[in-house]
Amino acid sequence: MLDFIKRRLKSDKGAIDKILVTLLLVVIGVAGVMGLSTWMNNQKNTMEGAAQTKIASVISGAKDK
């Protein structure tokens, strides 16, 4: 089976190039998804921190009155 695949790849001009381009696009896609996920988590943490700070300041301001 492996020999058949090797012969098939050798007989098709540009088949290896297509496979390499496909693998490159897959790697770029996975890296993009991981980067987007990390960015979204950082944004979520930043917003949560800002909201907690604002809530704490409102609560402490209400206690002072």
URCORGI-V379219 format. One record per backbone hydrogen bond with DSSP energy under -1.0 kcal/mol. NH is the residue of the N-H (numbers start at 0). CO is the residue of the C=O. E is the energy in kcal/mol with one decimal. If there is no record, write none. Layout:
BEGIN
nh=NH co=CO e=E
nh=NH co=CO e=E
END
This chain:
BEGIN
nh=4 co=0 e=-2.0
nh=5 co=1 e=-2.4
nh=6 co=2 e=-2.7
nh=7 co=3 e=-2.4
nh=8 co=4 e=-2.5
nh=9 co=5 e=-2.2
nh=10 co=6 e=-2.0
nh=11 co=7 e=-1.5
nh=14 co=11 e=-1.4
nh=17 co=13 e=-2.2
nh=18 co=14 e=-2.2
nh=19 co=15 e=-2.7
nh=20 co=16 e=-2.5
nh=21 co=17 e=-2.4
nh=22 co=18 e=-2.6
nh=23 co=19 e=-2.4
nh=24 co=20 e=-2.5
nh=25 co=21 e=-2.2
nh=26 co=22 e=-2.5
nh=27 co=23 e=-2.6
nh=28 co=24 e=-2.4
nh=29 co=25 e=-2.6
nh=30 co=26 e=-2.5
nh=31 co=27 e=-2.3
nh=32 co=28 e=-2.3
nh=33 co=29 e=-2.4
nh=34 co=30 e=-2.5
nh=35 co=31 e=-2.6
nh=36 co=32 e=-2.3
nh=37 co=33 e=-2.3
nh=38 co=34 e=-2.5
nh=39 co=35 e=-2.6
nh=40 co=36 e=-2.2
nh=41 co=37 e=-2.2
nh=42 co=38 e=-2.4
nh=43 co=39 e=-2.4
nh=44 co=40 e=-2.4
nh=45 co=41 e=-2.2
nh=46 co=42 e=-2.4
nh=47 co=43 e=-2.5
nh=48 co=44 e=-2.3
nh=49 co=45 e=-2.3
nh=50 co=46 e=-2.6
nh=51 co=47 e=-2.5
nh=52 co=48 e=-2.1
nh=53 co=49 e=-2.3
nh=54 co=50 e=-2.8
nh=55 co=51 e=-2.5
nh=56 co=52 e=-2.2
nh=57 co=53 e=-2.2
nh=58 co=54 e=-2.6
nh=59 co=55 e=-2.5
nh=60 co=56 e=-1.9
nh=61 co=57 e=-2.0
nh=62 co=58 e=-1.8
nh=63 co=59 e=-1.3
END
